Amino acid sequence: MTNNSNNYFSSDFKLGILGGGQLGKMLLYETRKFDIHTKVLEASKEAPCRIACDEFVLGSLMDFDAVYNFGKQVDVLTIEIENINLDALEKLEEEGIKVYPPTKALRTIQNKATQKLFYTDNNVPTADFSRFAYASEIEDAIENGGLELPFVWKAAQFGYDGQGVKVVRSIDDLKELPVGECIAEKMIPFKHELAVIVVRSVSGEVVTYPVVEMEFHPEANQVEYVICPARIDKIVAQKATEIALKVSEEIGHVGILAVEMFQTQEDEILVNEVAPRPHNSGHYSIEASYTNQFEQHIRAILDLPLGKTDSKVAGIMVNLVGADGYTGEVVYENIAEIMAMDGVTPHIYGKKQTRPFRKMGHVTIVDEDIDEARRVAQKVKETIKVISK
Amino acid sequence: MTNNSNNYFSSDFKLGILGGGQLGKMLLYETRKFDIHTKVLEASKEAPCRIACDEFVLGSLMDFDAVYNFGKQVDVLTIEIENINLDALEKLEEEGIKVYPPTKALRTIQNKATQKLFYTDNNVPTADFSRFAYASEIEDAIENGGLELPFVWKAAQFGYDGQGVKVVRSIDDLKELPVGECIAEKMIPFKHELAVIVVRSVSGEVVTYPVVEMEFHPEANQVEYVICPARIDKIVAQKATEIALKVSEEIGHVGILAVEMFQTQEDEILVNEVAPRPHNSGHYSIEASYTNQFEQHIRAILDLPLGKTDSKVAGIMVNLVGADGYTGEVVYENIAEIMAMDGVTPHIYGKKQTRPFRKMGHVTIVDEDIDEARRVAQKVKETIKVISK
């Protein structure tokens, strides 16, 4: 427990947040609850964090000077997105600014090839993969027999929102890939995709949230529901939690670490990837958990005691994405209809323009009974539609 | 259900909030969640709503022009405090601005003498009282035998935060009273003080929250805990809910109406007073309820379907007030210690200066077991202290 926690609740202390997107916006609810002074750096002046922070600074997160100069003006620095200039962070750390997660952890995670190598180096189970400096090398590898179709292509850097990941089934598919550094990962015919959020405070207190399950649409192969708790065997849940804790310890993050995993047909657990910040798989916690992931991240990076991670009720999250075929000024069709259903809370991210599959918000459904929550979640999904005017 | 609910979730719609205090700040969390454009009128530029609203306008809520000009720029107007220029509101209503709660309801409530007369006119049970145009008339009434000591003096207008209410036990106590319009109310030796939050939407949907109980300190005679659900007989809870519903219907509010009541030694229910806005007795709902009172108020005034009012878990609220003997820059002593307790969430209002008994925040304690929540609440109260540097 921190000895000077009172400092955070005074006007002298400043928390810097790198990134002003939707995750930052949800972090800001919690900083306001605790009356913590915040300063946000973000490249877009239309960003959701523009309001609700105490100070908003325009600047690129990839620009050394922008990040460095911003960081010098705060006491603790955190992130809401991984794509940050890490050299600037490192220099800030050297000069005594508290950076959480630490730059070292971000270096491991930011590049997906580095992240995968880290798993194999540390005996963390993960899907087999090959690393390529250029996408053009992939075709050679296939011809040499060094790589088999199908596989999952992942850009090594700067993927977001489903971009940067593609299933490659034929040589033809290769033509559409960007040219840069990438990995080719063995496709895992998994039983479930799972995630565990691990939280680690500055002084080393560690807690985990219950295992959540991503339920996929049987045909579209897209995540439809994030379900807490996962409807899986206890032994598997325990294994997943242990592996998430091992990853957390090896990476040495501070704050939230969301660990995404596959449960194979043989009930093996393979780590897919991690995010060192509040994560989509933890959004359910706002309505369902004793302590939501955003408050928990703040507690962790300010070295306050961590909160209880249990759920009050079962929680299911549905992402609100732009419907296919609609581009333009957004309309949330039937939003009143879903709000009439018990235990349903929409979160609207405030993007004015929709386009196919753009993340526009999410909806949480909570109920004492997980099966009832699942039924309502399906009704929500069938009712609301994100279209354009 | 509204037919044009989509309008609220677009950039054209503007919600005006009169008052920029702590209640407004908590309302703003919800408007941000739904991405509703907000505009706040408030006299103090240091107010908690200064950030998190889309537009902040400096101006007095009692000034006709300030309120009128502000109101003309929004589509729906609501309040976070009752002390508003009602003539301006009335004119805005006449000119087509949607004002919720309606001015008529506010006229009934704003003046406590009018509010009491309203109860007797509408057969709502309430403590006996006398009304005085000037406090100086009280002494005559006592001498004439028209009023007996002790009684509860209440200022007819503009009381806040426990000011404007005093127990008068002797002729000497009269000297300390302000001169203006007031009421003298019979002291009720109540068993419990209870409150019920009733919510009414524009189109008339009505829901109630569970009855809550204010537990008093046995010696200090101050509310120590707001407890949901109240630990009272079901029949009494039902009676309290029915009376709250009757008051709600007669007053014709839209949005939250918090109805405070006494349960007498004979299990009679007497209405004490009401507040037509989110209320201290409903703060527990942020952590404990399926739909918190702030989201519910927004749903009601935008004519969206009302949310489920049940609790996920038992909730207890403790007010954080400045400790006696401390004035100056605030320090929250032992805040980390209470955050280490299960299910404890502090809400810090962000006032930089503390003084004896000033409301500086509140703490919510939730648990599946109400008795455990009560034990933790006591530990919280014994641990945290709001002092000065």
Interface residues (C-beta under 8 A of the other chain):
Chain A: M1 T2 S5 N6 F9 S10 S11 K25 L28 Y29 R32 K33 F34 D35 I51 A52 C53 D54 Y290 T291 E295 R299 L304 P305 G307 K308 K312 V313 E329 V330 V331 Y332 E333 I335 A336 E337 M339 A340 D342 G343 V344 T345 P346 H347 I348 Y349 G350 K352 V366 E368
Chain B: M1 T2 S5 N6 F9 S10 S11 K25 L28 Y29 R32 K33 F34 D35 I51 A52 C53 D54 Y290 T291 E295 R299 L304 P305 G307 K308 K312 V313 E329 V330 V331 Y332 E333 I335 A336 E337 M339 A340 D342 G343 V344 T345 P346 H347 I348 Y349 G350 K352 V366 E368
